[in-house]
Amino acid sequence: MRRGATQYLTIAYLAAVALASFSCDKNPIADGTQTSPEFVYRDPYAWPVSSPASQGLDTVKVSAALQEIRTYPFLFSFLVIRNDSLVLEYYRVFQKENDFNIHSAAKSFISALIGIAIDKGIIRSAQENVLGYFPDFDTTRIDIRKRGWTLEHFLTMKSGIDWDEAADHSAQYTENVNWLYTTLKLPLRSSPGVSFNYTTPNVHVLSGILTRTSGMSTYAFAEKYLFTPLNISVRYWARDPQGIYIGGTEMAFTPRDLARFGQLYLHNGLIEGKEIISTQWIRETLVPRNGSNTTWGDLQSVNYGYLWWNNYNSRDSLFMALGFAGQFIIVVPAKNMIIVTTGDDNVTTNQGGLNEDVIIDIVKKYFL
């Protein structure tokens, strides 16, 4: 298992995304001047700026980290927030106003939105039946095991769907089919809840459920209950042929806005004393739910919760939202620290994975 380090959803799945017509012709990755007219763009949160030393960081290590970061052309940005202050901000070529496709780190945003929907009673719980949200879906010949699907199965990548993230799925996900129904019709590799299999379409189903239950688009829901309270802006968010905002990939944010999202989780759902997501949901989100741990570069005991990766069996426990080729939001509660990185995604799947390992190595060596 390569921990979801996939190039866009898979190369072909995103090729299908490209076929769907979105609101702007140009994908505004790393171009802060481009934002779709359908999205609200607001002045970003003004991070307090401080020196590493004043926030208790080893300046020798921070200096050495920055020196090493500069040697990697694929690293486009590297931010460190300590005690709610910005203590390190590095950009290669780009600037703080530029936005980046965060790839699978988008999954953690969907996790947050599902939690908000549960907090508000729009969805009753993560144990709700998935097919119950699709009464118009023909289940006449469905695998009977799918009738047991719950939201939790999709949040934990245990839906059992037979899926290979590295395969070509362009023949399945075209502009002429319903993407939600296409996913629900995929065969099962295992019974729900039995085994972990990283499946991005799981998260798109969750986006569809949010749309159906809230009476608004996933974007409108996010704008009202997450983006506005955090004072962040999504610059780009792709939709499927039916207009459902893609769950699990194809969102663009600035690194500073990603840090703000990390700050929300660092503070257990509170921002400036206001609850955006319940502490209970965040606790449930970060429970390791994969049956076995995996190793990620220099990190041991890496596991998975509700669309967040976590590493709790180490001296410095942390959890992460991550996307292909180095799009990271790393939260280290014991150090009151958030680390955000963005990287060059115009690389092969293997190279993207290697680049992720380099970032993990830098984080562990200099900041943990």
ZISULBEL-V658785 format. One record per backbone hydrogen bond with DSSP energy under -1.0 kcal/mol. NH is the residue of the N-H (numbers start at 1). CO is the residue of the C=O. If there is no record, write none. Layout:
NH_CO / NH_CO
This chain:
5_2 / 6_4 / 8_6 / 14_10 / 15_11 / 16_12 / 17_13 / 18_14 / 20_16 / 29_27 / 30_99 / 31_28 / 34_31 / 36_235 / 39_36 / 47_45 / 50_86 / 56_53 / 57_52 / 62_58 / 63_59 / 64_60 / 65_61 / 66_62 / 67_63 / 68_64 / 69_65 / 70_66 / 71_68 / 72_69 / 75_72 / 76_342 / 77_342 / 78_90 / 79_340 / 80_88 / 81_338 / 82_85 / 83_336 / 85_82 / 86_48 / 87_80 / 88_80 / 90_78 / 92_76 / 94_92 / 98_95 / 100_253 / 102_251 / 105_102 / 106_103 / 107_104 / 110_106 / 111_107 / 112_108 / 113_109 / 114_110 / 115_111 / 116_112 / 117_113 / 118_114 / 119_115 / 120_116 / 121_118 / 122_117 / 123_117 / 128_125 / 130_149 / 133_130 / 134_131 / 137_134 / 142_139 / 146_143 / 147_144 / 148_145 / 149_146 / 151_128 / 152_126 / 154_150 / 155_151 / 156_152 / 158_153 / 162_187 / 163_161 / 167_164 / 172_169 / 173_169 / 174_172 / 177_174 / 182_178 / 183_179 / 184_180 / 185_181 / 186_183 / 189_160 / 190_160 / 193_158 / 194_191 / 197_157 / 202_199 / 203_200 / 204_200 / 205_201 / 206_202 / 207_203 / 208_204 / 209_205 / 210_206 / 211_207 / 212_208 / 213_209 / 214_210 / 215_211 / 221_217 / 222_218 / 223_219 / 224_220 / 225_221 / 226_222 / 227_222 / 228_223 / 230_226 / 231_227 / 232_227 / 235_252 / 238_250 / 240_244 / 243_240 / 246_238 / 252_236 / 253_100 / 258_254 / 259_255 / 260_256 / 261_257 / 262_258 / 263_259 / 264_260 / 265_261 / 266_262 / 267_263 / 268_265 / 269_264 / 270_267 / 271_274 / 274_271 / 276_269 / 277_269 / 282_278 / 283_279 / 284_280 / 285_281 / 286_282 / 289_304 / 294_302 / 296_299 / 299_296 / 302_294 / 303_310 / 305_308 / 306_285 / 307_155 / 307_305 / 309_320 / 310_303 / 311_318 / 318_311 / 319_331 / 320_309 / 321_329 / 323_327 / 326_323 / 327_323 / 328_326 / 328_341 / 329_321 / 330_339 / 331_319 / 332_337 / 335_332 / 336_333 / 337_332 / 338_81 / 339_330 / 340_79 / 341_328 / 342_77 / 344_74 / 347_345 / 352_348 / 353_349 / 354_350 / 355_351 / 356_352 / 357_353 / 358_354 / 359_355 / 360_356 / 361_357 / 362_358 / 363_359 / 364_360 / 365_361 / 366_362 / 367_363
